[in-house]
Amino acid sequence: MKYTIIIEKTEKNYGAYVPDLPGCIAVAETRTELIKLIREAIKLHLESLSGSGETIPLPSATSELVEVGK
């Protein structure tokens, strides 16, 4: 499965979250490290849901870039 992640850059690091998996987040100093950590976080989140007998949400979030001027 492929889940949409939202990446945000701050002055000191990067953060990411998964809209389809509330509470699934990661923070890292580099974007490369962030992608690795959010992938691991998703796997752990899904394992936790499955282990608890909860339904695993299907990926449904999407993203789009919108230009608003030049």
C-alpha positions in Angstrom: 0.0 0.0 0.0 1.1 3.6 -0.6 0.0 6.3 1.9 0.2 10.0 1.2 2.6 11.8 3.6 2.7 15.5 4.3 6.2 16.9 4.8 6.9 20.2 6.5 10.2 21.9 6.8 11.0 24.0 9.8 14.2 26.1 10.6 15.8 23.1 12.3 14.3 19.9 10.9 11.7 18.1 8.9 8.4 16.7 10.1 5.9 14.4 8.4 2.5 13.0 9.1 0.1 10.6 7.4 -3.4 12.0 6.9 -5.0 8.5 6.7 -3.3 7.3 9.9 -3.9 9.8 12.7 -1.0 10.0 15.2 1.5 8.5 12.7 4.3 11.1 12.6 8.1 11.4 12.3 10.7 14.1 12.7 14.3 14.2 11.5 17.1 16.5 10.7 17.2 15.6 7.0 14.6 14.8 4.4 16.2 11.5 3.6 16.2 10.4 7.2 12.6 11.6 7.5 11.4 9.4 4.7 13.1 6.4 6.3 11.6 7.2 9.7 8.0 7.8 8.4 8.1 4.5 6.5 9.1 2.7 9.7 6.4 4.7 11.6 3.7 3.6 9.1 4.8 -0.1 9.3 4.6 0.1 13.2 1.3 1.9 13.1 -0.2 -0.7 10.8 1.2 -3.5 12.9 -0.3 -1.9 16.0 -3.7 -1.5 14.4 -3.7 -5.1 13.2 -2.5 -6.5 16.6 -5.3 -4.6 18.3 -7.9 -6.1 15.9 -8.6 -2.6 14.4 -9.4 -2.0 10.8 -6.5 -0.7 8.8 -7.6 2.4 6.9 -7.1 2.1 3.1 -5.1 4.9 1.6 -7.4 7.7 0.5 -5.7 11.0 1.0 -4.1 12.7 -2.0 -2.2 15.9 -2.6 -2.1 18.6 -5.2 0.1 21.6 -5.8 -1.9 24.8 -6.7 -0.2 27.8 -8.3 -1.6 31.1 -7.0 0.5 33.7 -8.8 3.8 34.3 -10.4 
